[in-house]
């Protein structure tokens, strides 16, 4: 899984990470610096399908 976030008020984005808490910390730091409180969060998972022959 990969967690991502982007600010709803500017073009800031968090560094994508496999640890959701790390992305949360980046969002909180951005709020502290900018006062922006809204974020769009995305969690993406990937699947690999292997054909059994």
N, C-alpha and C positions, 0 to 999 in steps of 0.2 A: 504494500500500500504506500501511496505517496500523498502527503498532506500539503496543501497550498492555501494561500490567503492573499487577497488583494483589498486595498482600502477602497471604500465606496466614495471617498471625498477627494482623492488625488490618485496619481499613477503609481503609488508605492505598492510593491509586492514583497511578500516574505520569500525567503529562500526555500524551495521545495525540500521536504525532508520525510524520512520514514517514521519520524517521531512527531506525533501531533502536538505534544507538549512544547517542543522546540518552536513550532510555528506559533503557538499561543503566546509564548514569551516574546517573540518578535512583534506580534500584534500589540501586546501590552507596552512594549518599548516604543513603538510607533505612536501609540496613544499618548504616552508620556511626553514625547517630543512635539507632537503636532496638535494634540487635543482631539484628533479624529477618533470616533468611537465605533464606526460601522465598518464591517469587513465581510467580504464574500469568501466563504471557505469551501474548498473542494477536497474530497477524498477520492482518489482513483486507485482501483485495483486492476491488476492484469492477470490474464490466464493464458497459459500455453497449452495448446492441444496437441497431443502426440498420437499419431495414427498407429494403431496396433496392427501389425501385419501378420 
